[in-house]
Amino acid sequence: MLKKIFCLLVCCLMVGCINAPISESTQFTVQDALERTLEFSEYPERIVIAGKQTPMLANFYYLFPSKEERISAIENRSQSQNIFLELIDDKYQSKLILEKGAGVEQIAPLNPDLVILKTSMKEEIGTGLEEVGIPVIYVSFEDIETIYKDIRLIGKVVDEEERAEEIILEYKKTYSEIKDKLASISDGKDLLLIQAQNVDQEYSFQVPSNTWLQTQMVKDLKSNPVWESASLSGGWTDVNFEQILNWNPDDIFVINYRGQSDEITMDLKNNELWKSFLSNNKINLAPFPYDFISWDQPDPRWILGYTWMASELYPQQIGQDYVIETVKEFYTLFYEMEEDYIDTEILPGISIYLK
């Protein structure tokens, strides 16, 4: 019975799409991250964000605050108990929160005008949504250039192309300032980024793909990602302490997507093996910053992670004050937060990551 109801709903959706009138005044096309060209007869009013990396996709969408009312549902994949979007969207609680792993059966009955997915979600749910007549755009957000392209894509879909260019300009401004501050640097650092997780009272370590944003940021900061030759292109690669010992980097930055990078860093510094390794080789071990989400990811906060890494690697060129100022500008310009709130709620939480 349920299957018959769902099929009937699908047919209604498809008929609705076929019979939808086209307004010449609002018709537009976009090209998504999979280089697919999509035509729209009007700007979507009911938007669903779902699939892997939903928090990052939603954070990018909310860079366009005038269009937050168009979000009708977001999949629950938060990395933090403190849901950032609740702070910047007074109506967030009125939106439908889909269960993690929501598929076509959960999304289609919402009758969305558009679903935003990562490119990696095409086979899992994207194709199924397209087959029942629901428009899908795929975004990448895998490196700096695709971040700019995808911001422009979302900006066009929500009729905010000018705002998209303003956002990109702000990114480029900070990026360029850091480049200028590091212009005199000729010999960079040997740097290791590791994701650390506690498994059965023991830490496991992974390094990012050599094609990912994390690796690109390290290279752009004139540093050498020591893990590059050992990493795989498909995802995180497991490494052990012996491998880390052989790399012998100048700096190690610890990533944890549950906000525990500071605790893990302290544990490692108190571990006898790690303590000896760090001391004998004069290695700087530091936790990667995290407020509502870790700053190393393809999230709008990538520029904060980039700025922080620059200050850790080259403190004489880029000081703590510059990092704090960048954080203030980020939350003010990108999410329209009041300065008093940033001073009382954001900065105290990230103080442990600043020297």
Secondary structure, DSSP 8 states (H G I E B T S, - for coil): -HHHHHHHHHHHHHHHHHH----TTT-EEEE-TT--EEEESS--SSEEE-STTHHHHHHHHTTSGGGGGGEEEEE---SSSS-HHHHH-TTGGGSEEE-TT--HHHHGGG--SEEEEEGGGIIIIIHHHHHTT--EEEE---SHHHHHHHHHHHHHHTT-HHHHHHHHHHHHHHHHHHHHHTTT--S--EEEEEEEEEETTEEEEEE--TTSHHHHHHHHTT-EETTTTT--SSS-EEE-HHHHHHH--SEEEEE-TTS-HHHHHHHHHHSHHHHHHHHHHT-EEEE--BSSSBTTSSSTTHHHHHHHHHHHH-TTTS-HHHHHHHHHHHHHHHH---HHHIIIIIHHHHGGG--
